[in-house]
Amino acid sequence: MNLSAETSTTVRPQRCSMHRSYQPLNPVTNRYLQQRWDQNHYQNHRKKVNSSLPVVDNKGVKTPAHIQLKLKKLQLQDERLSVVDRDNRLLASKLADIVCSKGLVDHQNQYHLRSLNADRRREELLLIGRQNQAIYQRITSRQSEHRRPLWLDDWERAERRRDDISRYPRGLGEKHRSSRKVKFAAEGERASSCSNTDTERET
C-alpha cells in the first residue's frame, strides 16, 4: 500500500444535513446558504435592537441646580452658627474672668427681709382683734331671752302624763336587760371556776 497516496488524499468535511429540514419563506435553490444568510440577518437585527437608543426621552426634567442646592438657606445657617459661636466665646471669656477675679460686686444678701406694708397689716390685725373682743364681750354679757324654768316645768309635766298613760312602768325593760347581763356573767364565772377545779384535780 502506497503511503504517499494515503497522505495525498484529504478528508472533505461533511456538510450538516440540518439545512435540509429548513423551510425558507421564498423558494431558493440552495437551502444551506439561505439558512446561513437568514441567521446572519437575524443576528445583525438582534445586535441593532440591543444597541438601539430610545427616540422619546422619558427620563423626566432634571431638577435645576439652584433648587437642589439652596444657597440662601446654607448662608443663613452659617450666619446663625457664627453668631452662636461668637456668643459662646464671649460667655466663655466672661466666665474665665469671673473665675480668675474675686468679683467687684457684693452679692452677699445678709439683710433682713422687710415688707413695705408690714405696719399697715399689723394695724389691721390689731383692729380686727379688738373688734372680735368687743363682739365676744357683748355676746357673753347678753342675757338669754328664753324662759328656761317654764320649759323645765313643761317637760316635768309631760313626763308625769306619759307615766300616767303608759301601761307598764318606765324603765322596766332596762332593768330586765341589766338582770340578764348579770345572770350571764355569773354563769360564765361558774363555768370558768368549774374548769379550773377539774384541771387541778387531774394534776
VOTILUM-116452 format. One record per atom (N, C-alpha, C, O, CB): residue in three letters; x, y, z negated. Coordinates in steps of 0.1 Angstrom, whole numbers, padded with zeros to 4 digits, always signed. Glycine has a CB too. Layout:
// VOTILUM-116452
ALAXYZ/...
***
This chain:
// VOTILUM-116452
MET+0009-0012+0000/MET+0000+0000+0000/MET+0009+0012+0000/MET+0018+0013-0008/MET-0010+0000-0012/ASN+0006+0022+0009/ASN+0015+0034+0011/ASN+0011+0044+0000/ASN+0000+0048-0001/ASN+0013+0040+0025/LEU+0022+0049-0007/LEU+0020+0058-0018/LEU+0018+0072-0012/LEU+0010+0080-0018/LEU+0032+0058-0027/SER+0024+0075-0001/SER+0022+0088+0005/SER+0008+0091+0009/SER+0003+0102+0008/SER+0032+0090+0017/ALA+0002+0080+0014/ALA-0012+0082+0019/ALA-0021+0084+0007/ALA-0031+0091+0008/ALA-0016+0069+0027/GLU-0018+0077-0004/GLU-0026+0079-0016/GLU-0025+0093-0021/GLU-0035+0099-0025/GLU-0022+0069-0026/THR-0013+0099-0021/THR-0011+0112-0026/THR-0016+0123-0017/THR-0021+0133-0022/THR+0004+0115-0029/SER-0016+0120-0004/SER-0021+0130+0006/SER-0036+0131+0005/SER-0041+0142+0009/SER-0016+0126+0020/THR-0043+0121+0001/THR-0057+0122+0001/THR-0062+0130-0011/THR-0056+0128-0022/THR-0064+0107+0000/THR-0071+0140-0009/THR-0076+0148-0020/THR-0090+0144-0023/THR-0098+0140-0015/THR-0075+0164-0016/VAL-0093+0146-0036/VAL-0107+0143-0041/VAL-0116+0155-0039/VAL-0113+0165-0046/VAL-0107+0137-0055/ARG-0126+0154-0031/ARG-0135+0165-0030/ARG-0145+0166-0041/ARG-0151+0155-0045/ARG-0142+0164-0016/PRO-0148+0178-0046/PRO-0158+0179-0057/PRO-0172+0176-0052/PRO-0176+0180-0041/PRO-0157+0193-0064/GLN-0179+0168-0060/GLN-0192+0165-0057/GLN-0202+0177-0061/GLN-0201+0181-0072/GLN-0197+0152-0063/ARG-0210+0181-0052/ARG-0220+0191-0055/ARG-0231+0186-0064/ARG-0235+0175-0063/ARG-0225+0197-0042/CYS-0235+0195-0072/CYS-0246+0191-0081/CYS-0259+0190-0073/CYS-0261+0198-0064/CYS-0247+0202-0093/SER-0266+0181-0077/SER-0279+0178-0070/SER-0291+0186-0076/SER-0302+0183-0072/SER-0282+0163-0070/MET-0288+0196-0086/MET-0299+0203-0092/MET-0306+0213-0082/MET-0317+0216-0083/MET-0294+0211-0104/HIS-0298+0217-0072/HIS-0304+0227-0062/HIS-0315+0220-0054/HIS-0323+0227-0048/HIS-0293+0232-0053/ARG-0315+0207-0053/ARG-0325+0201-0045/ARG-0339+0202-0051/ARG-0349+0203-0044/ARG-0321+0186-0043/SER-0339+0203-0065/SER-0352+0205-0072/SER-0356+0220-0073/SER-0367+0223-0078/SER-0352+0199-0085/TYR-0348+0229-0068/TYR-0351+0243-0069/TYR-0361+0247-0058/TYR-0359+0243-0047/TYR-0338+0251-0068/GLN-0371+0254-0062/GLN-0381+0258-0053/GLN-0381+0273-0051/GLN-0386+0280-0060/GLN-0395+0253-0057/PRO-0375+0278-0040/PRO-0374+0293-0038/PRO-0388+0298-0034/PRO-0397+0290-0030/PRO-0364+0297-0028/LEU-0389+0311-0035/LEU-0402+0318-0031/LEU-0404+0318-0016/LEU-0415+0315-0011/LEU-0403+0332-0036/ASN-0393+0320-0009/ASN-0393+0321+0005/ASN-0386+0308+0011/ASN-0377+0303+0005/ASN-0387+0334+0011/PRO-0390+0304+0023/PRO-0383+0293+0029/PRO-0368+0296+0033/PRO-0366+0307+0039/PRO-0390+0288+0042/VAL-0359+0288+0029/VAL-0345+0290+0031/VAL-0339+0278+0038/VAL-0345+0267+0038/VAL-0337+0294+0018/THR-0327+0280+0044/THR-0320+0269+0050/THR-0312+0261+0040/THR-0309+0249+0041/THR-0312+0274+0062/ASN-0306+0269+0030/ASN-0297+0263+0020/ASN-0303+0266+0006/ASN-0302+0277+0002/ASN-0283+0268+0022/ARG-0307+0256-0001/ARG-0313+0258-0014/ARG-0302+0261-0024/ARG-0304+0269-0034/ARG-0321+0246-0018/TYR-0291+0255-0023/TYR-0280+0257-0032/TYR-0275+0272-0033/TYR-0274+0278-0043/TYR-0268+0248-0029/LEU-0273+0277-0021/LEU-0269+0291-0020/LEU-0280+0301-0025/LEU-0277+0310-0033/LEU-0265+0295-0006/GLN-0292+0297-0021/GLN-0303+0306-0026/GLN-0304+0306-0041/GLN-0307+0316-0048/GLN-0316+0301-0020/GLN-0302+0294-0048/GLN-0302+0293-0062/GLN-0291+0302-0069/GLN-0293+0309-0079/GLN-0301+0278-0067/ARG-0279+0301-0063/ARG-0268+0309-0068/ARG-0271+0324-0067/ARG-0268+0331-0076/ARG-0255+0305-0061/TRP-0276+0328-0055/TRP-0279+0342-0053/TRP-0290+0347-0063/TRP-0289+0358-0069/TRP-0284+0345-0039/ASP-0300+0338-0065/ASP-0311+0342-0074/ASP-0306+0343-0089/ASP-0310+0352-0096/ASP-0322+0332-0074/GLN-0297+0334-0092/GLN-0291+0335-0106/GLN-0283+0348-0108/GLN-0283+0354-0118/GLN-0283+0323-0109/ASN-0275+0351-0098/ASN-0267+0363-0098/ASN-0276+0376-0099/ASN-0273+0385-0107/ASN-0258+0365-0086/HIS-0287+0376-0091/HIS-0296+0387-0092/HIS-0302+0388-0106/HIS-0304+0399-0111/HIS-0307+0386-0081/TYR-0306+0377-0112/TYR-0313+0377-0125/TYR-0303+0382-0136/TYR-0307+0389-0145/TYR-0318+0363-0128/GLN-0290+0377-0135/GLN-0280+0382-0145/GLN-0278+0397-0144/GLN-0276+0404-0154/GLN-0267+0374-0143/ASN-0277+0402-0131/ASN-0275+0416-0130/ASN-0287+0424-0135/ASN-0285+0435-0141/ASN-0272+0419-0115/HIS-0299+0419-0133/HIS-0311+0425-0138/HIS-0311+0426-0153/HIS-0314+0436-0159/HIS-0323+0418-0133/ARG-0307+0415-0160/ARG-0306+0414-0174/ARG-0296+0424-0180/ARG-0298+0430-0190/ARG-0304+0400-0179/LYS-0284+0425-0173/LYS-0274+0435-0177/LYS-0279+0449-0177/LYS-0277+0457-0185/LYS-0262+0433-0169/LYS-0286+0452-0166/LYS-0292+0466-0164/LYS-0302+0469-0175/LYS-0303+0480-0180/LYS-0298+0467-0150/VAL-0311+0458-0178/VAL-0321+0460-0188/VAL-0315+0463-0202/VAL-0319+0471-0209/VAL-0330+0448-0188/ASN-0304+0455-0205/ASN-0298+0457-0218/ASN-0290+0470-0219/ASN-0290+0476-0230/ASN-0288+0445-0220/SER-0285+0475-0208/SER-0277+0487-0209/SER-0285+0499-0205/SER-0280+0510-0204/SER-0265+0486-0200/SER-0298+0498-0203/SER-0307+0509-0199/SER-0310+0518-0211/SER-0310+0513-0222/SER-0320+0504-0192/LEU-0311+0531-0208/LEU-0315+0541-0218/LEU-0329+0545-0217/LEU-0334+0545-0206/LEU-0305+0553-0218/PRO-0336+0549-0228/PRO-0350+0553-0227/PRO-0351+0567-0219/PRO-0343+0576-0221/PRO-0356+0555-0241/VAL-0361+0568-0211/VAL-0364+0580-0204/VAL-0370+0591-0213/VAL-0368+0603-0212/VAL-0373+0577-0192/VAL-0379+0586-0222/VAL-0386+0595-0231/VAL-0378+0595-0244/VAL-0375+0585-0250/VAL-0401+0590-0233/ASP-0376+0607-0249/ASP-0369+0609-0262/ASP-0379+0609-0274/ASP-0386+0618-0276/ASP-0361+0623-0262/ASN-0379+0598-0281/ASN-0389+0596-0292/ASN-0382+0597-0305/ASN-0388+0591-0315/ASN-0396+0583-0290/LYS-0371+0603-0306/LYS-0363+0604-0319/LYS-0369+0615-0328/LYS-0366+0615-0340/LYS-0349+0606-0317/GLY-0376+0624-0323/GLY-0381+0635-0331/GLY-0372+0647-0331/GLY-0361+0646-0326/GLY-0383+0630-0345/VAL-0377+0658-0336/VAL-0370+0670-0336/VAL-0360+0670-0347/VAL-0364+0667-0359/VAL-0379+0683-0337/LYS-0348+0674-0345/LYS-0338+0675-0356/LYS-0341+0687-0365/LYS-0345+0698-0361/LYS-0324+0676-0350/THR-0339+0684-0378/THR-0341+0695-0388/THR-0330+0705-0387/THR-0318+0702-0386/THR-0342+0689-0402/PRO-0334+0718-0386/PRO-0323+0728-0385/PRO-0314+0728-0397/PRO-0317+0724-0407/PRO-0330+0742-0383/ALA-0302+0733-0394/ALA-0292+0733-0405/ALA-0295+0742-0416/ALA-0292+0739-0428/ALA-0278+0737-0399/HIS-0301+0754-0413/HIS-0304+0763-0424/HIS-0316+0758-0433/HIS-0318+0764-0444/HIS-0308+0777-0418/ILE-0323+0748-0428/ILE-0333+0742-0437/ILE-0327+0731-0445/ILE-0331+0729-0457/ILE-0345+0737-0429/GLN-0319+0723-0439/GLN-0312+0712-0447/GLN-0303+0717-0458/GLN-0304+0713-0469/GLN-0304+0703-0437/LEU-0295+0727-0455/LEU-0286+0733-0464/LEU-0291+0747-0468/LEU-0290+0757-0460/LEU-0271+0734-0458/LYS-0297+0748-0480/LYS-0303+0760-0485/LYS-0292+0769-0491/LYS-0289+0767-0503/LYS-0315+0758-0495/LEU-0287+0778-0484/LEU-0275+0786-0488/LEU-0280+0796-0499/LEU-0272+0798-0509/LEU-0269+0793-0477/LYS-0292+0801-0498/LYS-0296+0811-0508/LYS-0298+0804-0522/LYS-0294+0810-0532/LYS-0309+0818-0503/LYS-0303+0792-0521/LYS-0305+0785-0534/LYS-0292+0782-0540/LYS-0290+0783-0553/LYS-0313+0772-0532/LEU-0282+0778-0532/LEU-0269+0775-0538/LEU-0262+0787-0543/LEU-0255+0787-0553/LEU-0260+0768-0527/GLN-0265+0799-0536/GLN-0259+0811-0541/GLN-0265+0815-0555/GLN-0258+0819-0564/GLN-0261+0822-0531/LEU-0278+0814-0556/LEU-0285+0817-0569/LEU-0280+0808-0580/LEU-0278+0812-0591/LEU-0300+0817-0567/GLN-0278+0795-0577/GLN-0274+0786-0587/GLN-0260+0789-0591/GLN-0257+0788-0603/GLN-0275+0772-0581/ASP-0251+0792-0582/ASP-0237+0796-0585/ASP-0237+0809-0594/ASP-0229+0809-0603/ASP-0229+0798-0573/GLU-0245+0819-0591/GLU-0246+0831-0599/GLU-0251+0828-0613/GLU-0245+0833-0622/GLU-0255+0841-0592/ARG-0261+0819-0614/ARG-0266+0816-0627/ARG-0256+0809-0635/ARG-0254+0811-0647/ARG-0279+0808-0626/LEU-0249+0800-0629/LEU-0238+0792-0636/LEU-0227+0801-0640/LEU-0221+0800-0651/LEU-0233+0781-0628/SER-0223+0811-0632/SER-0213+0821-0635/SER-0217+0829-0647/SER-0209+0832-0656/SER-0209+0829-0623/VAL-0230+0834-0647/VAL-0234+0842-0659/VAL-0234+0834-0672/VAL-0230+0839-0682/VAL-0249+0847-0656/VAL-0238+0821-0671/VAL-0238+0812-0683/VAL-0224+0810-0688/VAL-0221+0810-0700/VAL-0245+0799-0680/ASP-0215+0808-0678/ASP-0201+0806-0682/ASP-0195+0818-0688/ASP-0187+0817-0698/ASP-0192+0802-0670/ARG-0198+0830-0683/ARG-0193+0843-0689/ARG-0199+0845-0703/ARG-0191+0849-0712/ARG-0197+0855-0680/ASP-0212+0842-0705/ASP-0217+0844-0718/ASP-0211+0834-0728/ASP-0209+0837-0740/ASP-0233+0841-0718/ASN-0209+0822-0724/ASN-0202+0812-0732/ASN-0188+0816-0736/ASN-0184+0815-0748/ASN-0202+0798-0726/ARG-0181+0822-0727/ARG-0167+0827-0730/ARG-0168+0838-0740/ARG-0160+0839-0750/ARG-0160+0831-0718/LEU-0177+0847-0738/LEU-0179+0859-0748/LEU-0182+0854-0762/LEU-0177+0858-0772/LEU-0189+0869-0743/LEU-0192+0844-0762/LEU-0196+0839-0775/LEU-0184+0831-0782/LEU-0183+0832-0794/LEU-0208+0830-0773/ALA-0177+0824-0774/ALA-0166+0817-0780/ALA-0155+0826-0785/ALA-0149+0824-0796/ALA-0159+0807-0769/SER-0152+0837-0778/SER-0143+0847-0783/SER-0148+0854-0796/SER-0140+0857-0805/SER-0140+0858-0772/LYS-0161+0857-0796/LYS-0166+0863-0809/LYS-0165+0854-0821/LYS-0161+0858-0832/LYS-0181+0867-0806/LEU-0168+0841-0818/LEU-0167+0831-0829/LEU-0153+0830-0834/LEU-0150+0828-0846/LEU-0173+0818-0825/ALA-0144+0830-0824/ALA-0129+0829-0828/ALA-0125+0841-0836/ALA-0118+0840-0846/ALA-0121+0827-0816/ASP-0130+0853-0832/ASP-0126+0865-0840/ASP-0132+0864-0854/ASP-0126+0868-0864/ASP-0132+0877-0833/ILE-0145+0859-0855/ILE-0151+0858-0869/ILE-0144+0848-0878/ILE-0142+0851-0889/ILE-0166+0854-0867/VAL-0139+0837-0872/VAL-0132+0827-0879/VAL-0119+0832-0884/VAL-0114+0829-0895/VAL-0130+0814-0871/CYS-0112+0839-0875/CYS-0099+0844-0879/CYS-0099+0856-0889/CYS-0091+0857-0897/CYS-0091+0849-0866/SER-0109+0864-0888/SER-0111+0876-0897/SER-0119+0872-0909/SER-0127+0862-0908/SER-0116+0888-0890/LYS-0118+0880-0920/LYS-0126+0878-0932/LYS-0140+0884-0931/LYS-0148+0881-0939/LYS-0119+0883-0943/GLY-0142+0892-0921/GLY-0155+0899-0920/GLY-0155+0913-0925/GLY-0149+0915-0935/GLY-0166+0890-0926/LEU-0163+0922-0919/LEU-0163+0936-0923/LEU-0177+0939-0929/LEU-0178+0950-0933/LEU-0160+0944-0911/VAL-0186+0930-0929/VAL-0200+0933-0934/VAL-0202+0925-0946/VAL-0199+0913-0947/VAL-0211+0930-0923/ASP-0207+0931-0956/ASP-0211+0924-0969/ASP-0224+0917-0967/ASP-0235+0923-0967/ASP-0211+0934-0981/HIS-0223+0904-0966/HIS-0235+0896-0963/HIS-0240+0889-0976/HIS-0248+0880-0975/HIS-0233+0887-0952/GLN-0235+0892-0987/GLN-0239+0886-1000/GLN-0252+0893-1005/GLN-0252+0904-1009/GLN-0227+0887-1010/ASN-0262+0885-1005/ASN-0275+0890-1009/ASN-0277+0887-1024/ASN-0283+0877-1028/ASN-0287+0884-1001/GLN-0271+0896-1032/GLN-0272+0894-1047/GLN-0281+0904-1053/GLN-0279+0907-1065/GLN-0258+0895-1053/TYR-0291+0909-1047/TYR-0300+0918-1052/TYR-0313+0911-1055/TYR-0317+0901-1049/TYR-0303+0930-1043/HIS-0321+0916-1065/HIS-0333+0910-1069/HIS-0345+0914-1059/HIS-0345+0926-1054/HIS-0337+0914-1083/LEU-0353+0905-1057/LEU-0365+0908-1048/LEU-0374+0917-1055/LEU-0378+0915-1067/LEU-0372+0895-1044/ARG-0379+0927-1048/ARG-0388+0937-1054/ARG-0398+0941-1044/ARG-0395+0945-1032/ARG-0380+0949-1059/SER-0411+0939-1047/SER-0422+0943-1038/SER-0425+0958-1039/SER-0423+0964-1050/SER-0434+0934-1041/LEU-0429+0963-1028/LEU-0433+0978-1028/LEU-0446+0981-1035/LEU-0447+0992-1040/LEU-0433+0983-1014/ASN-0455+0972-1035/ASN-0468+0974-1042/ASN-0470+0965-1054/ASN-0481+0962-1058/ASN-0479+0971-1032/ALA-0459+0962-1061/ALA-0460+0954-1073/ALA-0467+0962-1084/ALA-0475+0956-1091/ALA-0446+0950-1078/ASP-0464+0975-1086/ASP-0471+0983-1096/ASP-0486+0984-1094/ASP-0494+0983-1103/ASP-0465+0997-1097/ARG-0490+0985-1081/ARG-0504+0986-1078/ARG-0511+0973-1081/ARG-0522+0973-1087/ARG-0506+0990-1064/ARG-0505+0962-1078/ARG-0511+0949-1081/ARG-0512+0946-1096/ARG-0522+0940-1101/ARG-0504+0938-1074/ARG-0502+0951-1103/ARG-0502+0949-1118/ARG-0513+0957-1124/ARG-0520+0952-1133/ARG-0489+0953-1124/GLU-0515+0969-1119/GLU-0526+0977-1124/GLU-0540+0971-1121/GLU-0549+0971-1130/GLU-0526+0991-1118/GLU-0542+0966-1109/GLU-0554+0959-1105/GLU-0557+0947-1114/GLU-0568+0945-1118/GLU-0554+0955-1091/LEU-0546+0939-1117/LEU-0548+0927-1126/LEU-0552+0931-1140/LEU-0561+0925-1146/LEU-0535+0919-1126/LEU-0546+0942-1145/LEU-0550+0947-1158/LEU-0564+0952-1159/LEU-0571+0949-1169/LEU-0540+0958-1163/LEU-0568+0959-1148/LEU-0582+0964-1148/LEU-0592+0952-1147/LEU-0602+0953-1154/LEU-0584+0972-1135/ILE-0589+0942-1140/ILE-0598+0930-1139/ILE-0598+0923-1152/ILE-0609+0918-1156/ILE-0593+0920-1128/GLY-0587+0922-1159/GLY-0587+0916-1172/GLY-0595+0923-1182/GLY-0603+0917-1190/GLY-0573+0914-1178/ARG-0594+0937-1182/ARG-0603+0945-1192/ARG-0617+0943-1188/ARG-0625+0942-1198/ARG-0599+0959-1191/GLN-0621+0943-1176/GLN-0635+0942-1172/GLN-0640+0928-1176/GLN-0652+0927-1181/GLN-0637+0943-1157/ASN-0632+0917-1175/ASN-0637+0904-1179/ASN-0638+0903-1194/ASN-0648+0897-1199/ASN-0627+0893-1174/GLN-0629+0910-1201/GLN-0631+0910-1216/GLN-0643+0917-1220/GLN-0650+0913-1230/GLN-0618+0917-1222/ALA-0646+0928-1214/ALA-0658+0936-1217/ALA-0671+0927-1214/ALA-0680+0927-1222/ALA-0659+0949-1210/ILE-0671+0920-1203/ILE-0682+0912-1200/ILE-0684+0901-1210/ILE-0695+0898-1214/ILE-0681+0906-1185/TYR-0673+0895-1214/TYR-0674+0884-1224/TYR-0679+0889-1237/TYR-0687+0882-1244/TYR-0660+0878-1226/GLN-0675+0901-1241/GLN-0680+0906-1254/GLN-0695+0909-1253/GLN-0702+0907-1263/GLN-0672+0919-1258/ARG-0699+0914-1242/ARG-0714+0917-1241/ARG-0722+0904-1241/ARG-0733+0904-1246/ARG-0716+0925-1228/ILE-0716+0894-1235/ILE-0724+0881-1234/ILE-0724+0875-1248/ILE-0735+0870-1253/ILE-0717+0871-1225/THR-0713+0875-1256/THR-0713+0869-1269/THR-0721+0877-1279/THR-0727+0872-1289/THR-0699+0868-1274/SER-0722+0890-1278/SER-0729+0899-1287/SER-0744+0899-1284/SER-0752+0905-1292/SER-0723+0913-1287/ARG-0748+0894-1273/ARG-0762+0894-1269/ARG-0770+0884-1277/ARG-0766+0872-1278/ARG-0764+0892-1254/GLN-0781+0887-1283/GLN-0790+0878-1290/GLN-0799+0871-1280/GLN-0803+0876-1270/GLN-0798+0885-1300/SER-0801+0858-1283/SER-0809+0850-1274/SER-0824+0854-1275/SER-0829+0857-1286/SER-0808+0835-1278/GLU-0831+0854-1264/GLU-0845+0858-1264/GLU-0854+0846-1265/GLU-0866+0848-1266/GLU-0848+0866-1251/HIS-0849+0834-1265/HIS-0857+0822-1266/HIS-0860+0819-1281/HIS-0851+0822-1290/HIS-0849+0810-1260/ARG-0872+0815-1284/ARG-0876+0812-1298/ARG-0874+0797-1301/ARG-0882+0789-1299/ARG-0891+0815-1300/ARG-0862+0795-1306/ARG-0858+0781-1309/ARG-0866+0774-1320/ARG-0870+0763-1318/ARG-0843+0780-1313/PRO-0869+0781-1331/PRO-0878+0775-1342/PRO-0891+0770-1336/PRO-0896+0759-1340/PRO-0880+0784-1353/LEU-0897+0778-1327/LEU-0910+0774-1322/LEU-0909+0761-1313/LEU-0917+0752-1313/LEU-0916+0785-1313/TRP-0897+0760-1306/TRP-0895+0748-1298/TRP-0893+0736-1306/TRP-0898+0725-1303/TRP-0883+0750-1289/LEU-0886+0738-1318/LEU-0884+0726-1327/LEU-0897+0722-1333/LEU-0900+0710-1333/LEU-0874+0730-1338/ASP-0906+0731-1337/ASP-0919+0727-1343/ASP-0927+0720-1332/ASP-0934+0710-1336/ASP-0926+0740-1347/ASP-0927+0725-1320/ASP-0935+0718-1309/ASP-0930+0704-1307/ASP-0938+0695-1305/ASP-0934+0726-1296/TRP-0917+0702-1307/TRP-0911+0689-1305/TRP-0914+0679-1316/TRP-0918+0668-1314/TRP-0895+0690-1304/GLU-0914+0684-1329/GLU-0917+0676-1340/GLU-0932+0672-1339/GLU-0936+0660-1342/GLU-0914+0682-1353/ARG-0941+0681-1336/ARG-0955+0678-1334/ARG-0957+0668-1323/ARG-0966+0659-1325/ARG-0963+0691-1331/ALA-0950+0669-1312/ALA-0952+0660-1301/ALA-0947+0646-1305/ALA-0953+0636-1301/ALA-0944+0664-1289/GLU-0936+0645-1313/GLU-0932+0632-1318/GLU-0942+0625-1327/GLU-0944+0613-1326/GLU-0918+0633-1325/ARG-0948+0633-1336/ARG-0958+0627-1345/ARG-0970+0622-1338/ARG-0975+0612-1341/ARG-0962+0638-1355/ARG-0974+0630-1327/ARG-0986+0625-1319/ARG-0982+0612-1312/ARG-0990+0603-1311/ARG-0990+0636-1309/ARG-0970+0611-1307/ARG-0966+0599-1300/ARG-0965+0587-1309/ARG-0969+0576-1305/ARG-0952+0601-1293/ASP-0961+0589-1321/ASP-0961+0578-1331/ASP-0975+0574-1335/ASP-0977+0562-1337/ASP-0953+0582-1344/ASP-0984+0584-1336/ASP-0998+0580-1339/ASP-1005+0573-1328/ASP-1013+0564-1330/ASP-1006+0593-1343/ILE-1002+0576-1315/ILE-1008+0570-1304/ILE-1002+0556-1301/ILE-1010+0547-1297/ILE-1007+0579-1292/SER-0989+0554-1303/SER-0983+0542-1299/SER-0988+0530-1307/SER-0991+0531-1319/SER-0967+0543-1301/ARG-0989+0518-1301/ARG-0994+0506-1308/ARG-0984+0500-1317/ARG-0987+0496-1328/ARG-0998+0496-1297/TYR-0971+0500-1313/TYR-0961+0494-1321/TYR-0952+0506-1327/TYR-0951+0516-1320/TYR-0952+0484-1313/PRO-0946+0504-1338/PRO-0938+0515-1344/PRO-0926+0517-1335/PRO-0920+0508-1328/PRO-0934+0511-1358/ARG-0921+0529-1335/ARG-0910+0533-1327/ARG-0897+0527-1333/ARG-0894+0527-1345/ARG-0909+0549-1327/GLY-0888+0522-1324/GLY-0875+0516-1328/GLY-0876+0502-1332/GLY-0866+0497-1337/GLY-0870+0524-1340/LEU-0887+0495-1329/LEU-0888+0481-1333/LEU-0879+0472-1323/LEU-0873+0463-1328/LEU-0902+0476-1333/GLY-0880+0476-1311/GLY-0872+0468-1301/GLY-0857+0469-1303/GLY-0849+0459-1302/GLY-0875+0472-1287/GLU-0852+0481-1307/GLU-0838+0482-1310/GLU-0834+0474-1322/GLU-0823+0469-1323/GLU-0835+0497-1312/LYS-0843+0473-1332/LYS-0840+0466-1344/LYS-0838+0451-1341/LYS-0829+0444-1345/LYS-0850+0467-1355/HIS-0847+0446-1332/HIS-0847+0432-1328/HIS-0833+0429-1320/HIS-0827+0419-1323/HIS-0858+0428-1319/ARG-0830+0438-1312/ARG-0817+0436-1304/ARG-0805+0436-1313/ARG-0796+0428-1312/ARG-0816+0448-1294/SER-0805+0445-1323/SER-0794+0445-1332/SER-0793+0432-1341/SER-0782+0427-1343/SER-0795+0457-1342/SER-0805+0427-1345/SER-0805+0415-1353/SER-0800+0403-1344/SER-0793+0394-1350/SER-0819+0412-1358/ARG-0804+0403-1332/ARG-0800+0392-1323/ARG-0784+0392-1321/ARG-0778+0382-1321/ARG-0806+0393-1309/LYS-0779+0404-1320/LYS-0765+0405-1318/LYS-0758+0400-1331/LYS-0747+0394-1330/LYS-0761+0420-1315/VAL-0763+0404-1342/VAL-0757+0399-1355/VAL-0758+0384-1356/VAL-0748+0378-1360/VAL-0764+0405-1367/LYS-0769+0377-1352/LYS-0770+0363-1352/LYS-0760+0356-1343/LYS-0754+0347-1347/LYS-0785+0359-1349/PHE-0759+0361-1331/PHE-0749+0356-1321/PHE-0735+0357-1326/PHE-0727+0347-1325/PHE-0751+0363-1308/ALA-0732+0368-1333/ALA-0718+0370-1338/ALA-0716+0360-1349/ALA-0705+0354-1350/ALA-0716+0384-1343/ALA-0726+0358-1358/ALA-0724+0348-1369/ALA-0723+0334-1364/ALA-0714+0327-1369/ALA-0736+0349-1378/GLU-0730+0330-1354/GLU-0729+0316-1348/GLU-0715+0314-1342/GLU-0709+0304-1343/GLU-0740+0314-1338/GLY-0710+0325-1335/GLY-0697+0324-1329/GLY-0686+0322-1340/GLY-0677+0314-1338/GLY-0694+0336-1321/GLU-0687+0329-1351/GLU-0677+0328-1362/GLU-0678+0314-1368/GLU-0668+0308-1371/GLU-0680+0338-1373/ARG-0690+0308-1369/ARG-0692+0294-1375/ARG-0685+0284-1366/ARG-0678+0275-1370/ARG-0706+0291-1377/ALA-0687+0286-1352/ALA-0682+0276-1343/ALA-0666+0277-1343/ALA-0660+0267-1343/ALA-0687+0279-1329/SER-0661+0289-1344/SER-0646+0290-1344/SER-0641+0284-1357/SER-0630+0278-1357/SER-0642+0305-1343/SER-0648+0286-1369/SER-0643+0281-1381/SER-0643+0265-1381/SER-0634+0259-1386/SER-0651+0286-1393/CYS-0654+0260-1375/CYS-0655+0245-1374/CYS-0644+0239-1366/CYS-0638+0229-1369/CYS-0669+0241-1368/SER-0641+0246-1355/SER-0630+0241-1346/SER-0617+0242-1353/SER-0608+0233-1351/SER-0629+0249-1333/ASN-0615+0252-1361/ASN-0602+0253-1368/ASN-0601+0242-1379/ASN-0590+0236-1380/ASN-0601+0267-1375/THR-0612+0239-1386/THR-0611+0228-1396/THR-0609+0215-1389/THR-0601+0207-1395/THR-0624+0228-1404/ASP-0615+0212-1378/ASP-0612+0199-1371/ASP-0598+0198-1367/ASP-0592+0187-1369/ASP-0621+0198-1358/THR-0592+0208-1362/THR-0578+0208-1358/THR-0569+0205-1370/THR-0559+0198-1370/THR-0573+0221-1351/GLU-0573+0211-1382/GLU-0565+0209-1394/GLU-0566+0195-1399/GLU-0556+0189-1404/GLU-0569+0219-1405/ARG-0578+0189-1398/ARG-0579+0175-1402/ARG-0571+0166-1393/ARG-0565+0156-1398/ARG-0594+0171-1402/GLU-0571+0168-1380/GLU-0564+0160-1371/GLU-0549+0160-1374/GLU-0542+0150-1373/GLU-0566+0164-1357/THR-0544+0172-1378/THR-0530+0173-1381/THR-0526+0166-1394/THR-0515+0166-1398/THR-0525+0188-1381/
***
